[in-house]
Structures are given as C-alpha cells and as structure tokens.
C-alpha cells in the first residue's frame, strides 16, 4: 500500500467517526472534516449504499442552504443535522471550547473571531466532533479562559447534543459523558503516549499501551486521492492542490 500522509489518516478517521449519519454540516474553513465527510459518501456509494447528505457552508456544489447560517441553525434545531465539527483556540478536558480569546475576559490579551453559533449547535447536534490539527499545551489546556460552548451541562438541563470525540494531529480521544472527560482511543503513526501526555494540558484516561489509529486501505486511498480531492477542490482548491503536491513529493 502507498505511504499514507498524516492528513489522510485524519480524513480516514473522520469518515469512520461519521459512519451512520444522515446529514453532516461542515464550516467554511474546514477542509479536513469536509474531506472526511466526502470520503464516507464515496465509500458508501462505491458499495451501493446511500451516502450522507453533506452541507458545506460557503460551497456552491455542496450546500443546499440559500440563507447561510440562519437555515443551518433552523435545520439543527429541528433535529435534521446529525453531525458537526467544532474547533477552538482552547479546549479543556471537559470538552469546553474557547473561541473568544486568551486572558481575563473582557480584557483578553489575544482575541479570536468569536463564538458565533457554537454554543447552540453544541447543544442540539447529537454527534459533535472536536477537531484541532495542532496538538500543543496552548490549545489543550486544563481550563479554558472563556467558555464559548460548554462540553457538559448541569443535571436537569435538556441537551440532545454534545461532544463524542476529539481528533488531533497526534491522536483520537473519545468523550465519556459519565466521567466526564476524554479517553485516548488511539495514537496516530509517528506519535506515542508520552508525547501526547506532554502536549496535553488536561488529564485523560488511556490504556497502558494505546492502539495505533487505523489507516485507510488501498481502495479507500484510491477514492480519497481521486474522487474526493476532485470534489474538495470546488470549495477548498488550495487545500486539494496542496494535498496533491504532498502526494507528488512522496512519490518522487
């Protein structure tokens, strides 16, 4: 099998996390989650099954919304979006996400774009996947400086949505709502448990020897490098082109 790039591991993992969804929504600046959703659809259709509906904000080809985020929120509130992705400048061990900035709000020393509708979607979308490629202590902190979207809610608060997983450039974590907290499920090739512990500011559960993240097989890679990158280029042309350049460098 051809060498698998680190981002292809992430895309393949996202496709597995999305298995079973009917409708997945992806933000306008999320090429890796979008590629994962497209890969799942391609794999399903290649086997004769029905793939998920994919809504990518900012896309012409892959977005049936005509009024942007307003329709996205309505659709999510009606229970018609099964999965969504959230990132953050900071994420802590309870799944809290900070999209506002660092420091003592409102006197933040660093400001980010803002929370937008993250808190609402976190409450109503059943399968929220936290995704952040950078895995460093500045991102994965013991406690976020500001809670844009809470990972857990107090008893008695109705909530149909919330985090199910955290995917980073080093590993895959599952979220245990009963604990609550993260459990390391697998480590990506080229990384190890000691490295992940050092790069993570919060405590997490793990096996003594965590398993390695599964790699996409040959047929899946063929779909990803062909059909999926072709589809991805419509919304994320620079990312699709960079992935193909990276593949060309590996093959050279």
Secondary structure by P-SEA (a helix, b strand, c coil): cccccaaaaaaaaaaaaaccccbbbbccccaaaaaaaaaaaaaaaaacccccbbbbccccccccccccaaaaaaaaaaccccbbbbbccccccccbbbccccccccccccccccccaaaaaaacccbbbbbbccccccccccccccccccccccccccccbbbcccccccbbbbbbccccccccccccccccaaaaaaaccbbbbbcccccccccccaaaaaaaacaaaaaaccccaaaaaaaaaaaaaaac
